[in-house]
Amino acid sequence: MFHQLWFKKVLGLFVVLSCMAMIDHEARPYLLGLIAGLVIGVYFQFRSRKRFSEFFAISSHELRTPLTSMKLQIQMNLRSEFDETRRQKLLEFESQVNRMSGFVNKMQTEAESANINESIYVRHVTTLSSVEIR
Amino acid sequence: MNKSILLIDDDEDLREVMSMALAAVGYDVTDFADGKIALAGMRESDSSPGLIVVDYNMPQMDGPSFIHKVRTELDCDAPIIMCSASDSFHDLPDDVMILQKPMDLEELINLASAELPL
């Protein structure tokens, strides 16, 4: 619920209403409401970032083992493949796996830096999709 | 000359491909799915391996615990390569080599042959 857009909108409305109410002479309770709203907002924003960070760290870790398996298998096949067409195809696969590996490493770096935000997440997922589609 | 490698990784596909890769260059590879089973295998075996390649995270006994037992209980001083999908490592002796997943075939073979020349 706390990560839903409607909740954030309600929270924002609450903050705005609190600010408006401060104009009146009985401002103290509303000021307290405003502060409480801000504290709650910051708390949930922090929690949201933490979850993104954890998600990135776990995904990165989980993807590395299958990527290693694919990479080693491709490179083993490349060692024994002398047909030029097949070699080229394997080299393409290797290049794509390397791109994925780079992406996974970047995810780990992002998770560690703890500066995760939704725009970074969306950008990474878009990159992942484009790798899969190719 | 001892050319035997003990390979321990819980991922079956990776274990298979690493085993094939190391066997292809001339090593005798024995593989296990977990540190606990590998320890039992080492206790039963007459000879100790020339090199140990072990994963960091495993379900029953993880890499660091396995290494600790190998060094203390079995008194085995074979070089150890730790393959890991993690970036942070804890409780590892200084002489353990670390290979970060996803590694290249060349990296694996070069490190293995540096530690255990063919």
gemmi code that builds the backbone of each chain (N, CA, C; Angstrom):
import gemmi

chains = {
    "A": [
        ("MET", (0.827, -1.196, 0.000), (0.000, 0.000, 0.000), (0.874, 1.263, 0.000)),
        ("PHE", (1.937, 1.255, 0.814), (2.737, 2.468, 1.009), (3.561, 2.846, -0.219)),
        ("HIS", (3.718, 1.892, -1.150), (4.489, 2.189, -2.354), (3.582, 2.565, -3.521)),
        ("GLN", (2.255, 2.534, -3.280), (1.308, 2.855, -4.338), (1.284, 4.359, -4.580)),
        ("LEU", (0.994, 4.701, -5.850), (0.983, 6.106, -6.228), (-0.116, 6.867, -5.496)),
        ("TRP", (-1.270, 6.187, -5.327), (-2.394, 6.870, -4.670), (-2.046, 7.250, -3.234)),
        ("PHE", (-1.269, 6.400, -2.597), (-0.891, 6.687, -1.217), (0.014, 7.926, -1.164)),
        ("LYS", (0.936, 7.989, -2.142), (1.843, 9.144, -2.189), (1.061, 10.427, -2.472)),
        ("LYS", (0.014, 10.300, -3.335), (-0.812, 11.470, -3.655), (-1.576, 11.941, -2.408)),
        ("VAL", (-2.115, 10.973, -1.696), (-2.858, 11.308, -0.474), (-1.925, 11.972, 0.531)),
        ("LEU", (-0.724, 11.442, 0.625), (0.271, 11.997, 1.534), (0.617, 13.430, 1.136)),
        ("GLY", (0.791, 13.639, -0.175), (1.093, 14.975, -0.696), (-0.025, 15.943, -0.395)),
        ("LEU", (-1.269, 15.473, -0.604), (-2.449, 16.297, -0.328), (-2.494, 16.673, 1.153)),
        ("PHE", (-2.181, 15.691, 1.969), (-2.148, 15.905, 3.407), (-1.143, 17.003, 3.770)),
        ("VAL", (0.001, 16.947, 3.135), (1.053, 17.942, 3.398), (0.584, 19.326, 2.959)),
        ("VAL", (-0.022, 19.404, 1.754), (-0.494, 20.698, 1.221), (-1.579, 21.283, 2.121)),
        ("LEU", (-2.529, 20.422, 2.507), (-3.623, 20.880, 3.377), (-3.077, 21.384, 4.706)),
        ("SER", (-2.062, 20.675, 5.186), (-1.443, 21.091, 6.446), (-0.826, 22.477, 6.311)),
        ("CYS", (-0.142, 22.705, 5.170), (0.494, 24.008, 4.931), (-0.559, 25.128, 4.866)),
        ("MET", (-1.673, 24.827, 4.178), (-2.748, 25.819, 4.066), (-3.323, 26.150, 5.437)),
        ("ALA", (-3.461, 25.110, 6.210), (-4.039, 25.293, 7.532), (-3.158, 26.140, 8.437)),
        ("MET", (-1.875, 26.141, 8.130), (-0.936, 26.900, 8.962), (-1.204, 28.403, 8.901)),
        ("ILE", (-1.885, 28.820, 7.813), (-2.176, 30.244, 7.678), (-3.137, 30.699, 8.796)),
        ("ASP", (-4.005, 29.814, 9.184), (-4.961, 30.153, 10.239), (-4.255, 30.346, 11.579)),
        ("HIS", (-5.005, 30.914, 12.517), (-4.387, 31.214, 13.803), (-4.135, 29.977, 14.655)),
        ("GLU", (-4.914, 28.952, 14.440), (-4.687, 27.734, 15.231), (-3.774, 26.790, 14.440)),
        ("ALA", (-2.529, 27.200, 14.260), (-1.648, 26.473, 13.319), (-0.903, 25.291, 13.934)),
        ("ARG", (-0.755, 25.291, 15.233), (0.138, 24.323, 15.850), (-0.194, 22.846, 15.526)),
        ("PRO", (-1.452, 22.424, 15.697), (-1.727, 21.008, 15.400), (-1.436, 20.652, 13.947)),
        ("TYR", (-1.693, 21.604, 13.045), (-1.461, 21.335, 11.626), (0.035, 21.285, 11.316)),
        ("LEU", (0.762, 22.122, 12.028), (2.218, 22.101, 11.852), (2.769, 20.741, 12.275)),
        ("LEU", (2.225, 20.236, 13.375), (2.639, 18.901, 13.829), (2.276, 17.847, 12.793)),
        ("GLY", (1.077, 18.017, 12.207), (0.635, 17.090, 11.155), (1.562, 17.126, 9.959)),
        ("LEU", (1.978, 18.344, 9.602), (2.892, 18.512, 8.471), (4.218, 17.801, 8.727)),
        ("ILE", (4.738, 18.015, 9.918), (6.027, 17.385, 10.263), (5.895, 15.865, 10.257)),
        ("ALA", (4.779, 15.388, 10.853), (4.555, 13.935, 10.875), (4.464, 13.394, 9.455)),
        ("GLY", (3.768, 14.133, 8.581), (3.634, 13.716, 7.182), (4.986, 13.630, 6.489)),
        ("LEU", (5.819, 14.629, 6.735), (7.150, 14.649, 6.120), (7.999, 13.483, 6.612)),
        ("VAL", (7.921, 13.250, 7.921), (8.703, 12.146, 8.504), (8.269, 10.812, 7.913)),
        ("ILE", (6.949, 10.622, 7.818), (6.428, 9.361, 7.262), (6.865, 9.221, 5.794)),
        ("GLY", (6.769, 10.322, 5.064), (7.167, 10.305, 3.650), (8.625, 9.937, 3.463)),
        ("VAL", (9.483, 10.553, 4.263), (10.928, 10.275, 4.169), (11.206, 8.824, 4.550)),
        ("TYR", (10.504, 8.337, 5.573), (10.701, 6.960, 6.022), (10.367, 5.974, 4.906)),
        ("PHE", (9.208, 6.180, 4.262), (8.806, 5.233, 3.227), (9.668, 5.354, 1.969)),
        ("GLN", (10.163, 6.562, 1.711), (11.081, 6.741, 0.596), (12.378, 5.962, 0.854)),
        ("PHE", (12.860, 6.036, 2.084), (14.067, 5.321, 2.482), (13.853, 3.822, 2.355)),
        ("ARG", (12.674, 3.354, 2.821), (12.376, 1.926, 2.750), (12.308, 1.448, 1.311)),
        ("SER", (11.720, 2.284, 0.470), (11.585, 1.963, -0.945), (12.972, 1.821, -1.581)),
        ("ARG", (13.867, 2.753, -1.284), (15.232, 2.694, -1.825), (15.955, 1.451, -1.346)),
        ("LYS", (15.734, 1.124, -0.071), (16.395, -0.044, 0.498), (15.933, -1.308, -0.228)),
        ("ARG", (14.625, -1.353, -0.527), (14.102, -2.526, -1.221), (14.661, -2.640, -2.627)),
        ("PHE", (14.782, -1.511, -3.306), (15.379, -1.519, -4.644), (16.818, -2.005, -4.564)),
        ("SER", (17.528, -1.504, -3.566), (18.922, -1.886, -3.396), (19.043, -3.392, -3.175)),
        ("GLU", (18.171, -3.929, -2.318), (18.193, -5.365, -2.040), (17.840, -6.164, -3.288)),
        ("PHE", (16.848, -5.673, -4.014), (16.423, -6.349, -5.238), (17.581, -6.426, -6.239)),
        ("PHE", (18.285, -5.307, -6.399), (19.424, -5.260, -7.326), (20.519, -6.218, -6.884)),
        ("ALA", (20.808, -6.226, -5.598), (21.889, -7.078, -5.082), (21.550, -8.556, -5.274)),
        ("ILE", (20.307, -8.924, -4.949), (19.900, -10.330, -5.063), (19.864, -10.754, -6.531)),
        ("SER", (19.281, -9.894, -7.382), (19.186, -10.229, -8.815), (20.567, -10.411, -9.409)),
        ("SER", (21.461, -9.492, -9.073), (22.821, -9.554, -9.600), (23.490, -10.864, -9.186)),
        ("HIS", (23.331, -11.207, -7.927), (23.936, -12.434, -7.413), (23.350, -13.661, -8.104)),
        ("GLU", (22.031, -13.686, -8.244), (21.365, -14.848, -8.826), (21.667, -15.020, -10.313)),
        ("LEU", (21.917, -13.915, -11.002), (22.161, -13.987, -12.448), (23.595, -14.389, -12.783)),
        ("ARG", (24.501, -14.165, -11.861), (25.916, -14.396, -12.171), (26.233, -15.875, -12.422)),
        ("THR", (25.613, -16.781, -11.667), (25.926, -18.201, -11.838), (25.457, -18.724, -13.206)),
        ("PRO", (24.175, -18.514, -13.590), (23.785, -18.981, -14.938), (24.561, -18.296, -16.060)),
        ("LEU", (24.925, -17.033, -15.854), (25.723, -16.336, -16.875), (27.098, -16.982, -17.017)),
        ("THR", (27.679, -17.372, -15.899), (28.988, -18.045, -15.939), (28.878, -19.351, -16.708)),
        ("SER", (27.808, -20.081, -16.411), (27.586, -21.355, -17.073), (27.481, -21.171, -18.593)),
        ("MET", (26.712, -20.171, -19.009), (26.527, -19.898, -20.450), (27.841, -19.468, -21.089)),
        ("LYS", (28.530, -18.566, -20.391), (29.776, -18.012, -20.925), (30.822, -19.117, -21.133)),
        ("LEU", (30.986, -19.966, -20.114), (31.983, -21.031, -20.222), (31.611, -22.033, -21.311)),
        ("GLN", (30.312, -22.328, -21.414), (29.868, -23.283, -22.439), (30.139, -22.728, -23.838)),
        ("ILE", (29.835, -21.464, -24.045), (30.073, -20.828, -25.352), (31.571, -20.824, -25.667)),
        ("GLN", (32.375, -20.452, -24.686), (33.825, -20.367, -24.924), (34.442, -21.748, -25.136)),
        ("MET", (33.871, -22.765, -24.489), (34.344, -24.133, -24.738), (34.013, -24.557, -26.151)),
        ("ASN", (32.797, -24.250, -26.584), (32.381, -24.602, -27.942), (33.228, -23.866, -28.977)),
        ("LEU", (33.571, -22.615, -28.649), (34.400, -21.823, -29.581), (35.771, -22.466, -29.797)),
        ("ARG", (36.270, -23.112, -28.769), (37.591, -23.736, -28.871), (37.611, -24.901, -29.854)),
        ("SER", (36.465, -25.572, -29.979), (36.445, -26.765, -30.835), (35.648, -26.554, -32.127)),
        ("GLU", (35.187, -25.342, -32.342), (34.364, -25.093, -33.533), (35.205, -24.462, -34.641)),
        ("PHE", (35.281, -25.135, -35.786), (36.100, -24.629, -36.894), (35.261, -24.144, -38.077)),
        ("ASP", (33.951, -24.408, -38.018), (33.072, -23.908, -39.075), (32.883, -22.396, -38.871)),
        ("GLU", (33.224, -21.613, -39.887), (33.264, -20.160, -39.741), (31.890, -19.570, -39.394)),
        ("THR", (30.838, -20.077, -40.031), (29.488, -19.553, -39.767), (29.094, -19.806, -38.312)),
        ("ARG", (29.354, -21.020, -37.868), (29.006, -21.351, -36.471), (29.867, -20.560, -35.493)),
        ("ARG", (31.113, -20.365, -35.851), (32.012, -19.569, -34.992), (31.477, -18.142, -34.826)),
        ("GLN", (31.040, -17.587, -35.949), (30.510, -16.220, -35.900), (29.284, -16.143, -34.994)),
        ("LYS", (28.426, -17.153, -35.104), (27.211, -17.179, -34.273), (27.587, -17.284, -32.787)),
        ("LEU", (28.555, -18.156, -32.505), (29.003, -18.318, -31.110), (29.623, -17.028, -30.581)),
        ("LEU", (30.369, -16.344, -31.451), (30.980, -15.068, -31.042), (29.907, -14.029, -30.726)),
        ("GLU", (28.817, -14.076, -31.509), (27.686, -13.167, -31.231), (27.083, -13.477, -29.864)),
        ("PHE", (26.890, -14.773, -29.601), (26.333, -15.178, -28.297), (27.252, -14.719, -27.169)),
        ("GLU", (28.545, -14.910, -27.386), (29.517, -14.529, -26.364), (29.441, -13.023, -26.085)),
        ("SER", (29.328, -12.268, -27.175), (29.239, -10.820, -27.023), (27.991, -10.420, -26.230)),
        ("GLN", (26.875, -11.117, -26.507), (25.639, -10.799, -25.788), (25.733, -11.182, -24.310)),
        ("VAL", (26.355, -12.323, -24.052), (26.532, -12.749, -22.653), (27.444, -11.752, -21.923)),
        ("ASN", (28.462, -11.264, -22.629), (29.353, -10.266, -22.015), (28.608, -8.974, -21.690)),
        ("ARG", (27.696, -8.601, -22.587), (26.887, -7.396, -22.322), (26.035, -7.600, -21.079)),
        ("MET", (25.437, -8.793, -20.988), (24.614, -9.108, -19.811), (25.466, -9.098, -18.545)),
        ("SER", (26.675, -9.637, -18.655), (27.567, -9.675, -17.489), (27.897, -8.264, -17.027)),
        ("GLY", (28.164, -7.401, -17.991), (28.463, -6.012, -17.668), (27.289, -5.350, -16.970)),
        ("PHE", (26.109, -5.656, -17.475), (24.888, -5.107, -16.897), (24.687, -5.595, -15.454)),
        ("VAL", (24.919, -6.880, -15.248), (24.767, -7.473, -13.915), (25.780, -6.861, -12.937)),
        ("ASN", (27.002, -6.652, -13.406), (28.010, -6.019, -12.552), (27.602, -4.598, -12.189)),
        ("LYS", (27.000, -3.929, -13.167), (26.552, -2.557, -12.924), (25.422, -2.533, -11.878)),
        ("MET", (24.551, -3.528, -11.976), (23.468, -3.640, -10.985), (24.035, -3.760, -9.580)),
        ("GLN", (25.080, -4.582, -9.473), (25.699, -4.783, -8.165), (26.307, -3.475, -7.647)),
        ("THR", (26.950, -2.752, -8.554), (27.558, -1.478, -8.165), (26.495, -0.502, -7.697)),
        ("GLU", (25.384, -0.479, -8.441), (24.283, 0.422, -8.075), (23.721, 0.062, -6.708)),
        ("ALA", (23.579, -1.255, -6.485), (23.031, -1.709, -5.198), (23.941, -1.286, -4.055)),
        ("GLU", (25.249, -1.400, -4.305), (26.207, -1.050, -3.257), (26.238, 0.451, -2.981)),
        ("SER", (26.104, 1.217, -4.045), (26.175, 2.662, -3.854), (24.961, 3.189, -3.088)),
        ("ALA", (23.867, 2.368, -3.058), (22.638, 2.708, -2.309), (21.996, 3.999, -2.806)),
        ("ASN", (22.301, 4.369, -4.031), (21.666, 5.537, -4.626), (20.637, 5.101, -5.658)),
        ("ILE", (19.918, 4.050, -5.280), (18.940, 3.504, -6.200), (17.721, 4.416, -6.271)),
        ("ASN", (17.276, 4.727, -7.455), (15.984, 5.387, -7.592), (15.231, 4.753, -8.759)),
        ("GLU", (14.000, 5.108, -8.908), (13.164, 4.430, -9.892), (13.646, 4.656, -11.323)),
        ("SER", (14.198, 5.829, -11.602), (14.641, 6.099, -12.968), (15.811, 5.182, -13.358)),
        ("ILE", (16.708, 4.938, -12.392), (17.835, 4.030, -12.668), (17.290, 2.630, -12.929)),
        ("TYR", (16.334, 2.229, -12.102), (15.759, 0.898, -12.227), (15.113, 0.718, -13.596)),
        ("VAL", (14.317, 1.700, -14.014), (13.638, 1.629, -15.302), (14.656, 1.577, -16.443)),
        ("ARG", (15.724, 2.390, -16.329), (16.749, 2.421, -17.376), (17.415, 1.040, -17.496)),
        ("HIS", (17.690, 0.417, -16.373), (18.329, -0.898, -16.401), (17.409, -1.954, -16.977)),
        ("VAL", (16.155, -1.924, -16.584), (15.211, -2.921, -17.088), (15.045, -2.753, -18.592)),
        ("THR", (15.045, -1.512, -19.071), (14.939, -1.265, -20.503), (16.152, -1.850, -21.224)),
        ("THR", (17.325, -1.667, -20.632), (18.545, -2.216, -21.234), (18.456, -3.731, -21.301)),
        ("LEU", (17.976, -4.330, -20.204), (17.853, -5.786, -20.150), (16.913, -6.273, -21.244)),
        ("SER", (15.777, -5.595, -21.412), (14.802, -5.989, -22.429), (15.432, -5.922, -23.813)),
        ("SER", (16.208, -4.859, -24.080), (16.785, -4.717, -25.407), (17.810, -5.815, -25.675)),
        ("VAL", (18.499, -6.259, -24.627), (19.461, -7.357, -24.790), (18.713, -8.635, -25.122)),
        ("GLU", (17.606, -8.870, -24.420), (16.845, -10.097, -24.652), (16.237, -10.129, -26.050)),
        ("ILE", (15.750, -8.970, -26.502), (15.085, -8.920, -27.806), (16.076, -9.186, -28.933)),
        ("ARG", (17.284, -8.635, -28.814), (18.289, -8.853, -29.854), (18.621, -10.326, -29.971)),
    ],
    "B": [
        ("MET", (52.963, -36.921, -11.189), (52.614, -35.577, -10.701), (51.105, -35.477, -10.442)),
        ("ASN", (50.758, -34.838, -9.341), (49.341, -34.715, -8.980), (48.629, -33.698, -9.876)),
        ("LYS", (47.686, -34.178, -10.680), (46.944, -33.272, -11.566), (45.469, -33.235, -11.188)),
        ("SER", (45.200, -33.641, -9.969), (43.783, -33.759, -9.592), (43.215, -32.451, -9.025)),
        ("ILE", (42.027, -32.148, -9.482), (41.319, -30.953, -8.990), (40.016, -31.396, -8.336)),
        ("LEU", (39.771, -30.839, -7.178), (38.508, -31.084, -6.492), (37.617, -29.866, -6.753)),
        ("LEU", (36.490, -30.097, -7.393), (35.598, -29.006, -7.779), (34.299, -29.101, -6.987)),
        ("ILE", (33.951, -28.034, -6.304), (32.724, -28.053, -5.488), (31.859, -26.856, -5.842)),
        ("ASP", (30.668, -27.150, -6.377), (29.708, -26.084, -6.702), (28.310, -26.694, -6.676)),
        ("ASP", (27.370, -25.978, -6.091), (26.015, -26.527, -5.979), (25.217, -26.415, -7.272)),
        ("ASP", (25.666, -25.596, -8.207), (24.955, -25.466, -9.479), (25.440, -26.559, -10.439)),
        ("GLU", (24.504, -27.443, -10.804), (24.881, -28.626, -11.581), (25.445, -28.270, -12.963)),
        ("ASP", (24.784, -27.324, -13.648), (25.238, -26.937, -14.991), (26.644, -26.352, -14.951)),
        ("LEU", (26.852, -25.475, -14.007), (28.160, -24.824, -13.900), (29.238, -25.831, -13.518)),
        ("ARG", (28.875, -26.716, -12.606), (29.829, -27.746, -12.181), (30.248, -28.613, -13.370)),
        ("GLU", (29.238, -28.938, -14.178), (29.501, -29.799, -15.338), (30.425, -29.108, -16.344)),
        ("VAL", (30.112, -27.848, -16.652), (30.898, -27.150, -17.676), (32.318, -26.831, -17.170)),
        ("MET", (32.438, -26.496, -15.892), (33.775, -26.233, -15.336), (34.596, -27.520, -15.302)),
        ("SER", (33.931, -28.589, -14.950), (34.592, -29.882, -14.902), (35.098, -30.275, -16.297)),
        ("MET", (34.242, -30.081, -17.307), (34.618, -30.396, -18.695), (35.790, -29.529, -19.154)),
        ("ALA", (35.721, -28.246, -18.810), (36.756, -27.301, -19.242), (38.110, -27.664, -18.645)),
        ("LEU", (38.119, -28.002, -17.364), (39.387, -28.333, -16.703), (39.900, -29.701, -17.152)),
        ("ALA", (38.969, -30.627, -17.389), (39.373, -31.957, -17.878), (39.936, -31.849, -19.295)),
        ("ALA", (39.384, -30.938, -20.087), (39.825, -30.779, -21.477), (41.287, -30.338, -21.579)),
        ("VAL", (41.775, -29.629, -20.575), (43.180, -29.202, -20.632), (44.121, -30.189, -19.918)),
        ("GLY", (43.555, -31.245, -19.366), (44.418, -32.305, -18.845), (44.349, -32.603, -17.361)),
        ("TYR", (43.408, -31.977, -16.654), (43.305, -32.250, -15.212), (42.368, -33.423, -14.949)),
        ("ASP", (42.588, -34.079, -13.819), (41.641, -35.108, -13.354), (40.704, -34.417, -12.377)),
        ("VAL", (39.460, -34.276, -12.791), (38.528, -33.491, -11.971), (37.537, -34.399, -11.245)),
        ("THR", (37.424, -34.181, -9.957), (36.382, -34.848, -9.168), (35.471, -33.753, -8.658)),
        ("ASP", (34.170, -33.896, -8.889), (33.283, -32.808, -8.463), (32.252, -33.240, -7.445)),
        ("PHE", (31.878, -32.289, -6.620), (30.872, -32.507, -5.573), (29.907, -31.327, -5.566)),
        ("ALA", (28.681, -31.605, -5.096), (27.657, -30.560, -5.099), (27.660, -29.712, -3.837)),
        ("ASP", (28.394, -30.139, -2.820), (28.368, -29.403, -1.563), (29.631, -29.657, -0.742)),
        ("GLY", (29.967, -28.703, 0.106), (31.161, -28.808, 0.925), (31.141, -30.005, 1.860)),
        ("LYS", (29.963, -30.310, 2.389), (29.838, -31.415, 3.343), (30.152, -32.757, 2.668)),
        ("ILE", (29.585, -32.940, 1.470), (29.807, -34.188, 0.726), (31.275, -34.269, 0.290)),
        ("ALA", (31.820, -33.115, -0.108), (33.217, -33.079, -0.545), (34.157, -33.460, 0.593)),
        ("LEU", (33.853, -32.977, 1.786), (34.686, -33.318, 2.957), (34.660, -34.821, 3.217)),
        ("ALA", (33.461, -35.407, 3.114), (33.331, -36.852, 3.322), (34.137, -37.600, 2.254)),
        ("GLY", (34.060, -37.101, 1.024), (34.815, -37.708, -0.074), (36.311, -37.610, 0.150)),
        ("MET", (36.752, -36.472, 0.656), (38.194, -36.281, 0.913), (38.676, -37.188, 2.042)),
        ("ARG", (37.819, -37.408, 3.034), (38.198, -38.270, 4.161), (38.356, -39.722, 3.694)),
        ("GLU", (37.496, -40.105, 2.738), (37.540, -41.484, 2.238), (38.704, -41.707, 1.277)),
        ("SER", (39.120, -40.621, 0.618), (40.155, -40.745, -0.409), (41.549, -40.934, 0.209)),
        ("ASP", (42.394, -41.680, -0.517), (43.759, -41.921, -0.037), (44.675, -40.728, -0.312)),
        ("SER", (44.404, -40.059, -1.434), (45.286, -38.941, -1.808), (44.557, -37.605, -1.670)),
        ("SER", (45.326, -36.546, -1.481), (44.701, -35.216, -1.401), (44.802, -34.537, -2.773)),
        ("PRO", (43.861, -33.657, -3.088), (43.871, -33.026, -4.416), (45.029, -32.037, -4.575)),
        ("GLY", (45.385, -31.771, -5.839), (46.441, -30.807, -6.115), (45.918, -29.389, -6.076)),
        ("LEU", (44.627, -29.247, -6.296), (43.986, -27.922, -6.300), (42.503, -28.090, -5.940)),
        ("ILE", (41.996, -27.128, -5.212), (40.568, -27.143, -4.862), (39.912, -25.906, -5.463)),
        ("VAL", (38.831, -26.128, -6.205), (38.039, -25.013, -6.742), (36.677, -25.091, -6.066)),
        ("VAL", (36.341, -24.066, -5.325), (35.121, -24.157, -4.515), (34.257, -22.898, -4.656)),
        ("ASP", (32.949, -23.121, -4.624), (31.995, -22.009, -4.680), (31.892, -21.365, -3.297)),
        ("TYR", (31.493, -20.110, -3.264), (31.382, -19.405, -1.982), (30.081, -19.761, -1.249)),
        ("ASN", (28.965, -19.612, -1.977), (27.655, -19.879, -1.352), (27.154, -21.263, -1.733)),
        ("MET", (26.961, -22.087, -0.736), (26.395, -23.415, -0.968), (25.423, -23.725, 0.163)),
        ("PRO", (24.421, -24.586, -0.106), (23.348, -24.754, 0.879), (23.746, -25.386, 2.213)),
        ("GLN", (24.449, -26.500, 2.191), (24.720, -27.197, 3.461), (25.970, -26.683, 4.171)),
        ("MET", (27.025, -26.561, 3.393), (28.270, -26.031, 3.978), (28.873, -25.058, 2.964)),
        ("ASP", (29.027, -23.821, 3.362), (29.534, -22.826, 2.408), (31.058, -22.923, 2.226)),
        ("GLY", (31.546, -22.159, 1.264), (32.961, -22.210, 0.929), (33.901, -21.934, 2.096)),
        ("PRO", (33.720, -20.822, 2.824), (34.628, -20.538, 3.942), (34.653, -21.638, 5.012)),
        ("SER", (33.489, -22.201, 5.332), (33.449, -23.279, 6.333), (34.193, -24.505, 5.815)),
        ("PHE", (33.993, -24.778, 4.531), (34.674, -25.926, 3.922), (36.195, -25.741, 3.983)),
        ("ILE", (36.634, -24.545, 3.614), (38.079, -24.257, 3.615), (38.650, -24.383, 5.022)),
        ("HIS", (37.922, -23.861, 5.992), (38.375, -23.949, 7.381), (38.568, -25.405, 7.793)),
        ("LYS", (37.604, -26.249, 7.444), (37.683, -27.664, 7.832), (38.804, -28.381, 7.074)),
        ("VAL", (38.967, -28.038, 5.805), (40.022, -28.663, 4.998), (41.402, -28.345, 5.594)),
        ("ARG", (41.579, -27.089, 5.980), (42.870, -26.653, 6.517), (43.132, -27.190, 7.930)),
        ("THR", (42.094, -27.225, 8.745), (42.309, -27.605, 10.150), (42.127, -29.114, 10.402)),
        ("GLU", (41.005, -29.662, 9.918), (40.711, -31.066, 10.231), (41.461, -32.042, 9.330)),
        ("LEU", (41.544, -31.710, 8.040), (42.182, -32.650, 7.107), (43.663, -32.336, 6.889)),
        ("ASP", (44.082, -31.186, 7.388), (45.482, -30.772, 7.257), (45.942, -30.780, 5.788)),
        ("CYS", (45.066, -30.337, 4.910), (45.365, -30.304, 3.480), (45.818, -28.888, 3.096)),
        ("ASP", (46.995, -28.794, 2.478), (47.504, -27.456, 2.130), (47.436, -27.175, 0.628)),
        ("ALA", (46.539, -27.874, -0.065), (46.376, -27.649, -1.515), (45.914, -26.216, -1.764)),
        ("PRO", (46.403, -25.595, -2.857), (45.918, -24.246, -3.174), (44.412, -24.245, -3.432)),
        ("ILE", (43.788, -23.134, -3.121), (42.327, -23.056, -3.248), (41.919, -21.851, -4.087)),
        ("ILE", (41.024, -22.112, -5.030), (40.421, -21.028, -5.809), (38.956, -20.942, -5.403)),
        ("MET", (38.552, -19.761, -5.005), (37.158, -19.563, -4.605), (36.412, -18.848, -5.735)),
        ("CYS", (35.372, -19.504, -6.279), (34.540, -18.868, -7.305), (33.327, -18.284, -6.602)),
        ("SER", (33.061, -17.030, -6.855), (31.945, -16.440, -6.131), (31.142, -15.463, -6.967)),
        ("ALA", (29.831, -15.484, -6.722), (28.947, -14.517, -7.372), (28.812, -13.266, -6.512)),
        ("SER", (29.387, -13.322, -5.312), (29.295, -12.170, -4.409), (30.474, -11.233, -4.617)),
        ("ASP", (30.322, -10.026, -4.112), (31.422, -9.064, -4.160), (32.136, -8.946, -2.818)),
        ("SER", (31.461, -9.392, -1.776), (32.074, -9.283, -0.451), (32.383, -10.676, 0.089)),
        ("PHE", (33.537, -10.795, 0.694), (33.977, -12.094, 1.199), (34.344, -11.980, 2.673)),
        ("HIS", (33.939, -12.978, 3.421), (34.252, -12.982, 4.851), (34.913, -14.308, 5.224)),
        ("ASP", (35.721, -14.253, 6.251), (36.341, -15.455, 6.838), (37.157, -16.265, 5.835)),
        ("LEU", (37.883, -15.564, 4.980), (38.707, -16.289, 4.016), (40.188, -16.127, 4.357)),
        ("PRO", (40.950, -17.231, 4.317), (42.399, -17.090, 4.541), (43.040, -16.270, 3.412)),
        ("ASP", (44.178, -15.682, 3.680), (44.837, -14.801, 2.698), (45.298, -15.526, 1.441)),
        ("ASP", (45.607, -16.809, 1.587), (46.163, -17.522, 0.436), (45.101, -18.044, -0.543)),
        ("VAL", (43.842, -17.767, -0.282), (42.774, -18.233, -1.186), (42.622, -17.259, -2.355)),
        ("MET", (42.684, -17.810, -3.565), (42.506, -16.996, -4.778), (41.019, -16.820, -5.057)),
        ("ILE", (40.651, -15.628, -5.502), (39.221, -15.394, -5.755), (38.967, -15.178, -7.237)),
        ("LEU", (37.977, -15.898, -7.738), (37.573, -15.771, -9.134), (36.122, -15.298, -9.147)),
        ("GLN", (35.940, -14.108, -9.648), (34.603, -13.502, -9.620), (33.749, -14.003, -10.799)),
        ("LYS", (32.564, -14.499, -10.502), (31.623, -14.891, -11.565), (31.001, -13.636, -12.159)),
        ("PRO", (30.738, -13.565, -13.432), (30.986, -14.584, -14.453), (32.397, -14.455, -15.031)),
        ("MET", (33.202, -15.492, -14.824), (34.594, -15.428, -15.298), (34.697, -16.016, -16.706)),
        ("ASP", (35.840, -15.726, -17.339), (36.123, -16.278, -18.658), (36.769, -17.645, -18.502)),
        ("LEU", (36.660, -18.432, -19.552), (37.288, -19.749, -19.575), (38.807, -19.612, -19.401)),
        ("GLU", (39.374, -18.612, -20.096), (40.820, -18.367, -20.015), (41.241, -18.056, -18.580)),
        ("GLU", (40.450, -17.238, -17.907), (40.764, -16.866, -16.520), (40.819, -18.106, -15.632)),
        ("LEU", (39.810, -18.962, -15.798), (39.729, -20.182, -14.991), (40.932, -21.077, -15.247)),
        ("ILE", (41.218, -21.307, -16.523), (42.314, -22.211, -16.875), (43.671, -21.609, -16.485)),
        ("ASN", (43.838, -20.320, -16.727), (45.115, -19.676, -16.384), (45.391, -19.724, -14.883)),
        ("LEU", (44.349, -19.444, -14.109), (44.532, -19.462, -12.657), (44.796, -20.879, -12.158)),
        ("ALA", (44.049, -21.837, -12.732), (44.246, -23.244, -12.336), (45.657, -23.695, -12.685)),
        ("SER", (46.141, -23.348, -13.881), (47.484, -23.810, -14.260), (48.586, -23.042, -13.542)),
        ("ALA", (48.266, -21.838, -13.073), (49.263, -21.115, -12.274), (49.430, -21.800, -10.914)),
        ("GLU", (48.332, -22.286, -10.375), (48.367, -22.933, -9.060), (48.776, -24.388, -9.135)),
        ("LEU", (48.372, -25.023, -10.230), (48.699, -26.444, -10.411), (49.179, -26.655, -11.854)),
        ("PRO", (50.474, -26.433, -12.095), (50.981, -26.539, -13.472), (50.783, -27.951, -14.032)),
        ("LEU", (50.476, -27.993, -15.299), (50.245, -29.295, -15.960), (51.571, -29.951, -16.353)),
    ],
}
model = gemmi.Model(1)
for chain_id, residues in chains.items():
    chain = gemmi.Chain(chain_id)
    for i, (resn, *xyz) in enumerate(residues, 1):
        res = gemmi.Residue()
        res.name, res.seqid = resn, gemmi.SeqId(i, " ")
        for name, pos in zip(("N", "CA", "C"), xyz):
            atom = gemmi.Atom()
            atom.name, atom.element = name, gemmi.Element(name[0])
            atom.pos, atom.b_iso = gemmi.Position(*pos), 0.0
            res.add_atom(atom)
        chain.add_residue(res)
    model.add_chain(chain)
structure = gemmi.Structure()
structure.add_model(model)
structure.setup_entities()
